[in-house]
Amino acid sequence: MLGGASLLEAARYYIRRHPTKLPRKTVQEVVEEFIGSRREAKRSEEYVADLEYRLGRFGKAFQTAIADVSQSDVVRFIAGLGLSARSQYNFRKVLWTFFQFAKMQGYLPKDHEEMKGIDLGNADPGEIEIYTPKEMTSLLSAARPVMVPILAISGFAGLRSKELERLDWAEVQMERGFIELKRWC
């Protein structure tokens, strides 16, 4: 027995972790391919930049074949980043998608489950706060004129930052008193 596992179980584990029929791609090669696939799919520039940042760090940390990266390696990597709970959650989501891509491309066995046991953690940003009328008046009074429409729409219409970034003035229908969001974030 090897730490409670039989020799057969150890051999099966080794074969799963070191498949002979799969191409041996490095983490960095798969990172580049994954990001390239998202560019080809015309994903947003913000999304691709986020992937480059997060997976760039991951690729630099793991100069090895993707099949050699274990669950404990990923957990240590994320913990070592020294980030907030929300940022750690975002890293985990990107890494989960990245490993799914590697499986679909045949770089990992279909039953590869190294990401399955990694808890996404708590991404709750906390209590949502609402400005009082006095605080909103102060904010709008102190803002540069170019910022007033953005702050007013954000504060009174409740649009998310990504919705604001993509908002076109043609979608703001002042005479009807509403904003029509045609493009979803």
C-alpha positions as CSV (number, residue, x, y, z in Angstrom):
1,M,0.0,0.0,0.0
2,L,1.2,3.5,-0.9
3,G,-0.2,5.9,1.6
4,G,-3.5,4.0,1.7
5,A,-3.6,3.4,-2.1
6,S,-2.9,0.2,-3.8
7,L,-0.2,-0.1,-6.5
8,L,-2.9,-0.4,-9.1
9,E,-4.6,2.8,-8.0
10,A,-1.2,4.6,-8.0
11,A,-0.5,3.3,-11.5
12,R,-3.9,4.5,-12.7
13,Y,-3.3,7.9,-11.2
14,Y,0.1,8.1,-12.9
15,I,-1.4,7.2,-16.3
16,R,-4.2,9.9,-15.8
17,R,-1.6,12.5,-14.9
18,H,0.9,11.4,-17.6
19,P,-1.1,10.4,-20.7
20,T,1.0,9.0,-23.5
21,K,-1.4,9.8,-26.4
22,L,-2.0,13.4,-25.6
23,P,0.2,16.2,-27.0
24,R,2.6,17.6,-24.3
25,K,1.7,21.3,-24.4
26,T,3.2,23.8,-22.0
27,V,1.0,26.0,-20.0
28,Q,2.3,29.0,-22.0
29,E,1.5,27.4,-25.3
30,V,-2.0,26.7,-24.2
31,V,-2.3,30.2,-22.8
32,E,-1.4,31.7,-26.1
33,E,-3.7,29.4,-28.0
34,F,-6.6,30.1,-25.7
35,I,-6.2,33.9,-25.9
36,G,-5.8,33.6,-29.6
37,S,-9.1,31.7,-29.8
38,R,-10.9,34.4,-27.9
39,R,-9.5,37.1,-30.2
40,E,-10.7,35.1,-33.2
41,A,-14.1,34.7,-31.6
42,K,-14.2,38.6,-31.5
43,R,-14.5,38.7,-27.7
44,S,-14.3,42.2,-26.2
45,E,-10.9,43.9,-25.8
46,E,-11.5,44.1,-22.0
47,Y,-12.1,40.4,-21.8
48,V,-9.0,39.6,-23.8
49,A,-6.9,42.0,-21.8
50,D,-8.2,40.4,-18.6
51,L,-7.2,37.0,-19.9
52,E,-3.7,38.3,-20.9
53,Y,-3.2,39.6,-17.4
54,R,-4.5,36.6,-15.4
55,L,-3.2,33.8,-17.7
56,G,0.0,35.7,-18.3
57,R,0.8,35.5,-14.6
58,F,-0.3,31.9,-14.5
59,G,1.9,31.0,-17.6
60,K,4.9,32.6,-16.0
61,A,4.4,30.8,-12.8
62,F,4.2,27.4,-14.5
63,Q,7.0,26.7,-16.9
64,T,5.8,23.1,-17.4
65,A,3.4,21.0,-19.3
66,I,-0.2,21.7,-18.6
67,A,-0.8,18.1,-17.6
68,D,1.7,18.5,-14.8
69,V,-0.2,21.3,-13.0
70,S,-2.0,19.9,-10.0
71,Q,-4.9,21.1,-8.0
72,S,-2.6,22.0,-5.1
73,D,-0.4,24.0,-7.5
74,V,-3.3,26.1,-8.6
75,V,-4.5,26.6,-5.0
76,R,-1.0,27.7,-3.9
77,F,-0.7,30.0,-7.0
78,I,-4.0,31.8,-6.2
79,A,-3.3,32.1,-2.5
80,G,0.2,33.5,-3.2
81,L,-1.2,36.3,-5.3
82,G,-2.2,38.3,-2.2
83,L,-5.5,39.4,-3.7
84,S,-9.0,40.2,-2.4
85,A,-11.6,37.5,-2.3
86,R,-13.3,38.9,-5.4
87,S,-10.0,39.0,-7.4
88,Q,-9.2,35.4,-6.3
89,Y,-12.7,34.4,-7.4
90,N,-12.1,36.0,-10.8
91,F,-8.7,34.2,-11.2
92,R,-10.4,30.9,-10.4
93,K,-13.1,31.4,-12.9
94,V,-10.6,32.3,-15.7
95,L,-8.4,29.3,-14.8
96,W,-11.5,27.0,-14.8
97,T,-12.4,28.2,-18.3
98,F,-8.7,27.8,-19.3
99,F,-8.5,24.2,-18.1
100,Q,-11.8,23.4,-19.9
101,F,-10.4,24.8,-23.1
102,A,-7.3,22.6,-22.6
103,K,-9.5,19.5,-22.2
104,M,-11.6,20.3,-25.3
105,Q,-8.4,20.7,-27.3
106,G,-7.2,17.3,-26.2
107,Y,-4.2,18.6,-24.1
108,L,-5.7,17.1,-21.0
109,P,-7.7,13.9,-20.5
110,K,-11.5,14.3,-20.6
111,D,-11.7,13.1,-17.0
112,H,-9.1,15.7,-15.8
113,E,-10.6,17.1,-12.6
114,E,-7.8,19.2,-11.1
115,M,-10.0,22.3,-11.1
116,K,-13.1,20.5,-9.9
117,G,-12.2,20.5,-6.2
118,I,-11.0,24.1,-6.1
119,D,-13.6,26.2,-4.3
120,L,-14.5,29.4,-6.1
121,G,-14.7,31.1,-2.7
122,N,-16.9,34.0,-1.8
123,A,-17.2,36.7,-4.5
124,D,-19.8,38.7,-2.5
125,P,-18.7,42.3,-2.7
126,G,-20.5,43.1,0.5
127,E,-23.3,45.4,1.3
128,I,-24.6,47.5,-1.6
129,E,-24.7,51.1,-0.6
130,I,-27.0,53.8,-2.0
131,Y,-26.1,57.4,-2.1
132,T,-28.5,59.7,-0.1
133,P,-30.0,62.6,-2.1
134,K,-27.6,65.0,-0.3
135,E,-24.5,62.8,-1.1
136,M,-25.6,62.6,-4.8
137,T,-26.1,66.4,-4.9
138,S,-22.6,66.8,-3.5
139,L,-21.1,64.3,-6.0
140,L,-22.8,65.9,-9.0
141,S,-21.8,69.5,-7.8
142,A,-18.2,68.6,-7.4
143,A,-17.9,66.6,-10.7
144,R,-16.3,68.0,-13.8
145,P,-19.1,68.8,-16.4
146,V,-18.0,65.9,-18.6
147,M,-18.6,63.4,-15.8
148,V,-22.1,64.7,-14.8
149,P,-24.1,62.6,-17.4
150,I,-22.2,59.5,-16.5
151,L,-22.7,59.9,-12.7
152,A,-26.3,60.9,-13.2
153,I,-27.1,57.9,-15.4
154,S,-25.2,55.6,-13.1
155,G,-26.8,57.0,-9.9
156,F,-30.3,57.3,-11.1
157,A,-30.7,54.6,-13.7
158,G,-28.6,52.0,-11.9
159,L,-26.5,50.9,-14.9
160,R,-23.5,48.8,-14.3
161,S,-20.1,50.2,-15.3
162,K,-19.8,47.9,-18.3
163,E,-23.3,49.0,-19.5
164,L,-22.2,52.6,-19.1
165,E,-19.0,52.0,-21.1
166,R,-21.0,50.6,-24.0
167,L,-23.9,53.1,-23.8
168,D,-24.6,55.1,-27.0
169,W,-26.4,58.4,-26.7
170,A,-29.0,57.2,-29.2
171,E,-30.1,54.8,-26.5
172,V,-30.8,57.7,-24.1
173,Q,-34.3,58.8,-24.9
174,M,-34.8,61.9,-22.8
175,E,-38.3,62.7,-24.3
176,R,-39.6,59.3,-23.4
177,G,-37.8,59.3,-20.0
178,F,-35.9,56.0,-20.4
179,I,-32.7,54.4,-21.6
180,E,-32.9,51.4,-23.9
181,L,-29.9,49.1,-23.5
182,K,-29.4,47.4,-26.9
183,R,-26.1,45.8,-26.3
184,W,-25.7,43.4,-23.3
185,C,-22.5,43.2,-21.4
